Amino acid sequence: MRDNELYFMRLEVPKELSDLIKRGLLSEAEELLKELIKGAEGDYRRRLEFELDRLRRWAIQYPYTELEAYEIASKKIRDLSREEFRELISSGCVDHITLDGDLRIYKRFLPNIMWLCPSLKDRSLEREDEGRVRAKEALSKRAREVMESRAEPLIFKFRAELILRALPKGERLRAWLPVPRVSALHPEVKIFSSSSEPYVSDEMHPQRTAYFELTASGSDDTVWIEYEVVSVPRRPMEEISDDLRELDGKPEAKHEEERIPHITFSEDLKHLVSSLTEGLDTLERARRIWDWVVENVRYTYVHDYALFDNISEFAFTKRRGDCGFQAILLITMLRLAGIPARWQSGWYANPIEWGMHDWAQFYIEPLGWVYADPSFGHPTEDWRKEFYFSGIEGFRLSFNSEICYPFDPPKESFRSDPVDSQVGEAEWDGGNIYYDMMDSKLHLLEVGRADIKWK
């Protein structure tokens, strides 16, 4: 089995096709792709089929006309005129593309406006959500407890659900729900209930899942799984027990290599890493790279990962991206500096407010694998930059240790997210079941102190 969902991205498509897609002429691109696929075979055919699959996603990711987006924004930003909104589009503050000649606005353009053009924050009509304020307070409190060695491991109980919207009755459905991996972060994982008996991949599978097969009812169908997981915090630069270190394993050659298409060593990136790290020891090289990423790459939402050809290059050249983009760029730069680095992702499991999240690990002796969370490490609060360089608070749920890794069993159709695995995937004989045909939920059932030593 190939170990990379996007192995075929090493192959280039014809320039005529890539130009049509870049210009947003998707109808013409679709016609050309269908012709090209007729004569294509093997990996190249798979590459073209992926391009065809991606085309329909653009309209879902960019659903608004200029007027629709303006009407949304004018209710959230004080005294916003139509002319000013057009200027925001022209200046790059509003994420947009052209689809078959029509301007279309990104579905999450509104929060991105505030990050890309922070001067607008003073005119925001939205007050910070009370739950989010309490969640930030809980995180700060937890981080202090970890730093002061007063934080115990936590045990979480979750219920994950995948709701598949009505598909033809009698059709075979296949679904995958992420399951926590066993690691130093999660030394204990237990599945205790599910909608039916799933096949669960190995406890250390790089993208661990529970796999379900079912028959479509003709109305909405739901698969679910309940599990409990121990989550272990770690102080920055703290030595941990041999038992925990063993769960994380040793670095391999792949942890210093490229991983096409998203971890690639461009000449410009090589030059930057060299200029930052020349003559330094391993820890100082890692710290200089960490400082550069958290100080230079701002947080923004991004569209569907499947629509990007090279995530590390986008984050590097555009100096922006979400948690996953920042983690992938950090991993790429660490590997360029000769420091083993890898992916870790799942959910940020703050008991007050939880959500999908990605971060990284890097390897350094004598500590072994340590954590690095660049999007949480931005210096918005004094403690963050130092704490998240090798530390972690234990509000975590980790399913993955690699990007673009096939499930067990692998999906037959293209994945909705071929890079990461956080909410679940599904397919039927008609192909992939994309996000517009399913819903996912993660319920926190219980959280408490875990009876386990972590020093």
N, C-alpha and C positions, 0 to 999 in steps of 0.2 A: 504493500500500500504506500502511495506517495505520502510524504509527511508535510505537505504544503498545499492548502486549498487553492492557492493562486500560483501554482507552479508554471502555468501557461503564460503568465504575464511577462516572462522573459522574452516572449515573441512579440515583435512589433506588428502593428496593423498598417495597411497602406496609408500613405500620407493623405491621399484624397479623402479617406474615411475619417482620419483623425481631425483634419481641417473642418469637415462638415460638423463633427461633434463639437469642436471648440467654438464654432460660429453659431451653435444652437440650431442648426438645420437638421432636426432629428428625423423628420419625415423622409428627407432625401437620404439620410444616413441609414435609415431602416431599409429602404429599397436596395441600396448598395449592399448592405450586409446580407440580405437574403440571397442576392446573386452570388456574392463571394462564398457563402456557406455551401452552395450547391456543389462547388468543385473542391471543397476543402476536406482534409482528412486529419485524423489524429489530434495532436496537441493544438495545431493551428486551427482546426475546426472548433475545438473547445474554446480557444481564445476568442474567435469571432462570435460564437454563441453567447459568451459572457458579455460582449459588447451589446449584442441585441437585447439581452436580459436587462442590462443596465439602462437602456434608453427609456423605458417606461417609468423608471424611478425618479427621473428629473422633475416631471410634472407633479409628482406626489410631494417631493421635497420643496418645491417652489410653487405653492398653490395660489398665491395672491397676485392680482393685478395691482398696478400702481395705486389706483383709486381705493381698492379694498384695503391695501396696506396703510394708506394715508388715513383712512377712517378709523382703523385700529389705533394707529400711533397718535392721532389727534385727541383721543380720549385718555391717553396716558402721559402726554407731554404738553405742558401749559403753553398756550398761544402758538401752537405749531401751524404755520400756514402751508398751503399746498406748494407754494414756491420754495419755501425753506425745505420742505420734504424732498423736492426734486434736487435741491442742492446737496442734501444728505446722501441721496442716491449717487449723484455724480462724484462726490468726494470719497465714496467707499464706505460710508458709515452704515448704509443699508445694503445687506447682501442681496445680490440680484443676478440674474442671468437673462439671456434672450433665448426664447424657445420658438422656433419657426416664425421669427420676426416680432414676437410679442415679448415685452418686458415682464418678467415674473420675479416675485419677491420671495425670499426664503421664509419658511414657516416659523422660524424662531428669530426673525430679524429684530424684534423689539428688544429683548434683553441684550442682543449683540450691539444695538445702537449705543447703549449706555457704556459698554466696554470699549467700543471702537471710538466713540466721541464722548468721553467722560464729562465734558462741559455741560452736557444735557442733563446730568443727574440732578442739578439744582432745580430743574423745571419738571421733574418727574412728579406725577400726581399719585403715584403709588407709594404707599407706606410699606416699610419692610415688614414682612410677615412675622407675626408674633411667634409662631412655631419655629421659624428659622432663627430668630433671636435667641430663643431658649436652647435650640440645638447648638448654636455657637458657644453659648455659655457652658453647656454640658461638655463640649469638646475641650474648651480651655481648662475646665476643672479636671477632666480626665487626664489631659496631657501633664498638668502639674502633678497629679498623683503618680503618674508613671515616672516623671523625673525625680520625684521624692521617694521612689520605691514603695509607694503606698497602694499601688493599683494591683488588684488581683485579676487573674484571667476571668473572662466572662463566658457563660454558656448561653447561647441563643437557641431558640426554637423558632423555625420559620415554616411557613406553608407557601409554596410556589405554585402558581396556576398558569395554564395556557388555555385561553378560550378561543376556539376555532369557529369562525362565523360560518353560517349554514353552507354546507357543501352538498352535492347530490347524494341522496340517500343510497346507502349500500357501498359507497366508494371506500377503498382502503386508505386510511390515514396513518401517517407516521409522524411521531412527535418526539422532540428531545427537550428535556428540562435540565438546566445546569445543576450540578451537585458539588458541594465543597470538596476540594482535594485535601488529602492528608499532607501536612507539612509542619514546619516549626511554628507557623502561625496557627494551624489547626491540627494539633496532635490527636484530637479525638473527633470523629464524625460518625453520626449514627442516623440511619434512615429508619423511621418508625411507622410510616403509614403512606399509602398512595392510592390513587384512583383505581389502579389495577396493578398487577405484578409487572414491574418494568425490568428490563435488562440494564444493570448499572455497570458502567465501565470501571476499570481498575482504579483503585483509590488514589493513585498518583498519575493517572492519565493527564496529559498536558491541557486538555479541555474536557474535563470530566462531565458526564451527563447520565441521566436516566432516560432510557429509550422505551417508548410506548407504541404499540400498534392497536388500532381500533377501527371500527366500521362507522362511517358517517351516519348520523341519525336523520339527517335532512333538516335539522335545526342546529343551534349552537351546540358544540361538543367541547367538554372540558377535561383536561388531564391535570392532575395535581400530585404533589409529593410533599411530605412533611419530614423535616429532619432537624436534628440538633447538632450544634457544632461548638467546640471550645475555641475561643479566640484569645491568643496570648499576646500581651503588650511587650514592648521592648524599649528600654532606654537607649538613647543615642550612644553608639560605640560600646554597648554592653556585651560582655561575654556571656554566652548561654551554655546550658548543659550539653554534654556530648550527645545525649539522647535526642534532644531537639535538633542539634546540628545535623545529625545523621538523617533525620527526616527530610531535610532540605537537599541532601546529596552534595556531591562535588561538582565543580564546574567542568564542562565538556568543551571540546573544540568549537562546537556550534555557538557557544556563548561569547565568542570573540569574532564571529563571522557575519557576513551579510546574510540577510534573509529576504529574498526577492518577493514582492516588489517594494516593501515598505522600510526595510532596514538596509540602506545602500550607502556606500562610501564615495560620495562625490568629491571631486578635486577641491571645491570650495570648502566643503566641510572638513576635509583632511587638513587644509591649510589653517582653518580656524582652530581645530583641536591641537595641532602642532604648536601654534602660537600661544595657546593657553597653557600648555602642559610641558613644554620642553625643559628638561633638566630637573623636573620634580619627581618626588617619590610617589608611590601608588596612591596613598591617601590624599596627598596634596593635588595630584592630577584629578582624582575624583571630585575633590572639593571645588577646584577651579571650574570644572565642567558644570557641576551643580550650580554654582553661583551664576554662571553665564546664562543657563537655561531659565532659572527662576527670576533673574533680573531683566531678561530680554524678550521672553515669549509670554505675551499676555493671554489670559484666558478668554476664549469665546466658544460659543457653540459652533459645530460644523455639521454640514449635511452628511448623509449616509456614507459611512466608511467605504462601502463598495464602490462609490463613485470617484474615489481618489486613486490615482495611479502610483503615487509615492508619498506616503504620509510624512516620513522624516524630512523629505525635501520641501514639502509644503510648509511644515512648521518652521523650518530653518529659514526659508526665503521670505515667508510672509510674517514671521515673528508672531504667530498667533496659533491658537488651537485649543481644544478641550483637554481634559486630563489624559486621555489616551494618546493624543498627538504629542503632548509634552513628554510623556513617559517614553514613547517610541523614539523621539529625538534624543532624549537623555541616554537611552540604551545604545543608540547608534553612535553617539559621541564617546561614550565610555568604551565601547568595543574598539573604536578607532584608536583610543589611547592605550589599548592592550589590557583593559580591565574587563573581566568577565561580567556580563550583565544580562538580565532577562526580564521578562514580562510577569506581571501579577495583576489579576483583575477579578472583579466580581461586584460587590456592593460595599459602600460605606454604610455601616450598620449602627449609626447613632440611634439610640433607643427613642429619641424624640422625633427625628426625621431622617429617613434613610433613602438612598438612591444609588444608581449605578456609578461605578468608579473604577479607574485604572491607575496603576502605579508601577514601580519597578523595584528590582533588587540588583545589587552588585556584590561581587565577592572580593573580600580582602582578608588576608591573614593578620592576626590569628582569630578573627571574629567569624569567619565563614560568610555566608550570605547575609547581608544587611539590607534594610529597606531604603527606598528613596522615592518620595512622593512629591514631584515638582509642583503640581497644581495646588497642593495643600501647603507647599513650602514657600509660596510667594510671601514676601515680607509685609503683608497687610497688618499683621500683629507681630510684635517683637520676637516672640518665642518660636514662631513657625519655621523660619529659615533654618535655625539650628536643630530644632527637634526632628524635622522630617528628613534631615540628612542622616539616615541610618536608624532613626527611631520610628516607632509606630504605637498608636494608642490602644489598639485592640478592638476598636469599633469596626471590624472588618469581616467580610464574607468573601473568600477567595475561591473561585472555580478554576482558574486558568494560570498556567505558567509559560505559555507560548502563544504567539499570534499565528493565525492562519493554519491552525492544526486541525486535521480531520477528526470528526467524531468517531466513536466506536458504538455501533456500526456507522459507517460514513453515510452522509446524505447523498442521494442520487442527483437531485437537482441543485442548482446554485443556491447557496445560503443567502438569507436576507442580510446577515453580517458574516462575511467570509474571514474577517479579521479576529473578532472577539466573540464571546459567548456569555451573555448576561441575563437574557430574558427568556430564551427558548426559541426553537425553530420547529417548523412543520412542513410537510409536503403531502401531496396525493398524486395519483397517476397523471393528473393534469399539470404537475410541476410544483414549484415552490409556492408556499403560502406566505405571502409578503405581509408586512406590518399592517397594511390597510385591510387585511382579511383576518386579523387575529388581535387579541388583547392579551396582555400579561399582567400578573399581579404578584407581589411578594408581601405576605402578611407576617409581621413580627408577632408571634404568639406569646413569647415569654423570654425574659432575660434575667439572669442572676449570676452570682459568683460561682465560679467553677472550682471544684475540689481537686486542684492539680498544682504542683509546684513548677515554677518556670525559671528559677535561677540555676 
